[in-house]
């Protein structure tokens, strides 16, 4: 009798343990299920598929090409005190190389001075044209960009200019030992006005004027271009014409 009572008590205890076990398992599953529901209920940001239609095209800002600066300008003569006068001229600055017995292909700066008078104007088909004369053109050769080229009074000095396939040669004169070099009147008397021809050719700005100046055993090479020279020449001619009119009215 006592033995049966003891067995019955054990069975009740085992049932209670199983009930507790199943209850704990149920609680675990319920907890996991609630967590999954909360996770699925949380709104997720929409994902957009990038296609050829939805992709934003990359844009590149256009590159601005800077306008080429003209090597020419209108400059004024100065007096003995370095002050500018009322007289002016065209000036161009160019670079090149020079060679002699002591160096080869060294840096060179060339300043070109151009001047001419406007003697009047004539009208053809309703358009105004300047009548000009007394042209002059000079060259300042700066070796290593800052030293005037040296020469002697006995040196033979020539300028050769090639524009397209046309080559012209001019005699140069200057005040030794380092003065500017001018196209001589001898060149102007060779059947054409060489300076006017040079200016007209450069104003077209189609071809560069390839130049070589030879002084004894020294050789100076550079190129002149006419970028901006045509418009500047028109302004220069207007200024010259107004100046001549003012001089005549005095």
C-alpha positions in Angstrom: 0.0 0.0 0.0 2.7 2.4 0.9 4.5 1.4 -2.3 1.6 2.3 -4.5 1.2 5.6 -2.8 4.9 6.4 -3.4 4.6 5.5 -7.1 1.6 7.7 -7.5 3.4 10.6 -6.0 6.4 10.1 -8.4 4.1 10.1 -11.4 2.5 13.4 -10.3 5.9 14.9 -9.8 7.1 13.8 -13.3 3.9 15.2 -14.8 4.5 18.5 -13.2 8.0 18.7 -14.5 6.9 17.9 -18.0 4.2 20.6 -17.8 6.8 23.1 -16.7 9.1 22.0 -19.6 6.3 22.4 -22.2 5.3 25.7 -20.8 8.8 27.0 -21.0 9.1 25.8 -24.7 5.8 27.5 -25.5 7.0 30.8 -24.0 10.2 30.6 -26.0 8.3 30.1 -29.3 5.8 32.8 -28.5 8.7 35.2 -27.8 10.4 34.4 -31.1 7.2 34.8 -33.0 6.5 38.2 -31.6 10.0 39.3 -32.4 9.6 38.2 -36.0 6.3 40.0 -36.3 7.8 43.2 -35.0 10.7 42.9 -37.4 8.4 42.3 -40.4 6.2 45.2 -39.3 9.1 47.7 -39.3 8.9 49.7 -42.6 11.9 49.2 -44.8 13.1 52.0 -47.2 12.1 51.2 -50.8 14.9 50.1 -53.1 15.1 51.5 -56.6 16.7 49.5 -59.3 19.1 51.6 -61.3 18.6 51.1 -65.0 19.6 53.0 -68.1 16.3 54.9 -67.9 16.5 55.9 -64.2 20.3 56.6 -64.0 21.2 60.3 -63.9 23.6 61.1 -66.7 26.9 62.6 -65.8 27.4 66.1 -67.1 30.7 67.7 -67.9 31.0 71.5 -67.8 32.2 72.9 -71.2 35.9 73.9 -71.2 36.4 77.5 -72.1 39.2 78.0 -74.6 41.0 81.3 -73.7 41.3 83.7 -76.5 44.9 84.2 -77.7 46.3 87.4 -76.5 47.6 89.8 -79.1 51.4 90.5 -79.0 50.7 94.0 -80.4 49.8 97.2 -78.6 49.8 101.0 -79.1 52.7 102.6 -77.1 53.8 106.2 -76.7 57.2 107.8 -77.4 58.8 109.3 -74.3 60.8 112.5 -73.9 64.3 113.0 -72.4 62.7 112.7 -68.9 60.9 109.4 -69.6 57.5 111.0 -69.7 55.1 109.9 -72.5 54.5 112.3 -75.4 51.5 112.7 -77.7 53.2 110.6 -80.4 52.6 106.9 -80.6 53.5 103.7 -82.5 52.7 100.1 -82.8 54.8 97.7 -80.7 54.9 93.9 -80.9 56.8 91.5 -78.6 58.0 88.1 -79.8 60.4 85.3 -78.7 63.0 83.3 -80.5 66.5 82.0 -80.3 70.0 83.3 -81.2 73.3 81.7 -81.9 76.9 82.9 -82.2 80.4 81.7 -81.7 79.9 81.5 -77.9 76.3 80.0 -77.6 73.7 78.1 -79.6 69.8 78.3 -79.5 69.8 80.7 -76.5 66.7 82.6 -75.4 65.8 85.7 -77.4 63.2 88.5 -77.0 62.5 90.7 -79.9 60.5 94.0 -79.6 59.3 95.3 -83.0 58.5 99.0 -83.4 56.3 100.1 -86.3 55.2 103.6 -87.2 53.7 105.4 -90.2 51.9 108.6 -91.0 48.3 109.0 -92.1 48.4 111.9 -94.6 44.7 111.9 -95.4 41.6 109.9 -96.4 40.0 109.1 -99.7 36.5 107.7 -100.3 35.9 104.8 -102.7 32.4 103.5 -103.1 31.3 105.2 -99.9 34.1 103.7 -97.8 36.9 105.6 -96.2 40.5 104.6 -96.8 43.6 106.0 -95.1 46.4 107.3 -97.3 49.7 106.6 -95.6 53.4 107.3 -96.1 56.7 107.5 -94.3 56.7 103.9 -92.9 59.4 102.9 -90.4 60.1 99.5 -88.7 62.7 98.8 -86.1 63.9 95.7 -84.2 65.3 95.5 -80.7 67.2 92.3 -80.1 67.4 91.2 -76.4 69.8 88.3 -75.9 68.8 86.2 -72.9 65.7 88.4 -72.8 67.4 91.4 -71.3 70.7 92.2 -73.0 70.9 94.3 -76.1 72.7 92.6 -79.0 76.1 94.1 -79.7 77.5 94.9 -83.1 80.1 97.2 -84.8 79.6 99.9 -87.4 81.4 97.7 -90.0 79.0 94.7 -89.5 76.7 93.8 -92.4 73.2 93.4 -91.1 70.3 91.8 -93.0 66.8 90.7 -92.3 65.2 87.8 -94.1 61.4 87.3 -93.9 59.4 84.3 -95.1 55.6 84.5 -95.4 54.1 81.4 -96.9 56.5 80.6 -99.7 57.6 84.2 -100.4 61.0 85.2 -99.1 62.1 88.9 -98.9 65.5 90.3 -97.8 66.1 93.8 -96.4 69.2 95.7 -95.3 69.3 96.9 -91.7 71.1 99.9 -90.2 71.6 100.9 -86.6 73.6 103.0 -84.2 76.4 100.8 -82.8 77.2 99.3 -80.4 73.7 98.2 -79.4 71.1 100.4 -81.0 67.8 99.3 -82.5 68.0 98.0 -86.1 65.9 99.8 -88.8 65.0 98.7 -92.3 67.1 101.0 -94.4 66.0 103.3 -97.2 68.0 101.1 -99.5 65.5 98.3 -99.0 62.6 100.7 -99.5 64.0 101.7 -102.9 64.0 98.1 -104.3 60.8 98.6 -106.2 58.3 98.1 -103.4 57.3 99.5 -100.0 58.6 96.5 -97.9 57.3 97.7 -94.5 53.8 98.2 -95.8 54.0 94.8 -97.4 55.0 93.2 -94.1 52.2 95.0 -92.2 49.6 94.0 -94.7 50.7 90.4 -94.7 50.7 90.2 -90.9 47.3 91.9 -90.6 45.7 89.0 -92.5 46.9 86.7 -89.6 46.9 83.7 -92.0 50.7 83.0 -91.9 53.4 83.8 -89.4 56.3 85.9 -90.6 59.4 83.8 -90.0 62.3 86.2 -89.5 66.1 85.7 -89.5 68.5 88.6 -88.7 72.1 88.1 -89.4 74.8 90.3 -87.9 78.3 89.1 -88.7 78.5 85.6 -87.3 75.4 86.0 -85.1 72.0 84.7 -86.2 68.7 85.7 -84.6 65.6 83.7 -85.4 62.0 84.5 -84.4 58.4 84.6 -85.7 56.0 87.5 -85.9 52.3 86.9 -86.0 49.5 89.4 -86.7 46.9 88.3 -84.1 44.9 91.4 -83.3 47.0 93.6 -85.5 44.3 94.4 -88.0 41.8 95.9 -85.4 44.7 97.6 -83.6 46.0 99.1 -86.9 42.5 100.5 -87.7 42.5 102.1 -84.2 46.0 103.4 -84.8 45.1 104.9 -88.1 42.1 106.7 -86.6 44.2 108.1 -83.9 46.9 109.2 -86.5 44.2 110.8 -88.7 42.7 112.8 -85.8 46.1 113.9 -84.8 46.9 115.2 -88.3 43.5 117.0 -88.4 44.2 118.7 -85.1 47.7 119.7 -86.3 46.2 121.3 -89.5 43.6 123.2 -87.5 46.2 125.0 -85.4 
